[in-house]
């Protein structure tokens, strides 16, 4: 692992119970000869928590880094933020879970020595994950979608804080699909199929499958069911609402749009690369996180 550059990102509110595992992970990287840099907010958080600065070689701000591998220490939300900072660099990301379920941040800090040894020995592989790219269309386009206009999990169209349902008019490559009436619509990536999509009854999808899932949220009609479509399509959405505004969520980041502004969604021109230890499979994650196929009889 000599000369291997590691960029470390993390949740700013770490538990004292996780601190020994994080410190052990950093010590393992130092002993392996890796050059370790850490994002400033996480560096400051660990310094406050431990009372002493963590042993790293460099500190960087935002996404201003160059590395061979990115480490995300936290939950799935931390992994999603790490993916935003990595962006189009496509640096492989591995997530260590100090959060809750951990579908993306799936590795345990207790397994860090084994994982670092596997990285040093090249016993890893990269799994590319597709993202959704979002553009505003129609009126009031300027400034409608600011910042990171991509989503690794899902893009969600939701009603504002009102009792009235919204109508989500959806087209694929200019072909009408449906007008979803209800609380909204989730456009999920395969990665996000186990997130919000799963909670509304959408299907679980293999992470590398070339598709999107359209899942209505609290639909007004029983005939409205989740729909799986090819990720080669361009999805265009317009919204009708009594409130004249609606919410657009990108991996949980909420924006308020006027109903005169629609959205166009397509596959992003780059991937998020997830680093796995050789031998890992998606069904391993399902079994460990959802008890998939485990009989309790």
PEHU-V571961 format. One line per field, one symbol per residue. ss: DSSP state (a for helix, b for strand, c for the rest). Layout:
ss->???
This chain:
ss->ccccbbbbbbcccccaaaaaaaaaaaaaaaacccbbbbbaaaaaaaaaaacccccccbbbccccccccbbbbbbcaaaaaaaaaaaaaaccbbbbbbcccccccccbcaaaaaaaaaaaacccbbbbbbccbbbbbbbcccccccccccbbccbbbbbbccccccbbbbbbbccbbbbbbbbcbbbbbbcaaaacaaaacccccccccccbbbbbbbcccccccccbbbbccccbbbbbbccccbbbbbbccbbbbbbccbbbbbbbccccbbbbbbccccaaaaaaaaaccccccc
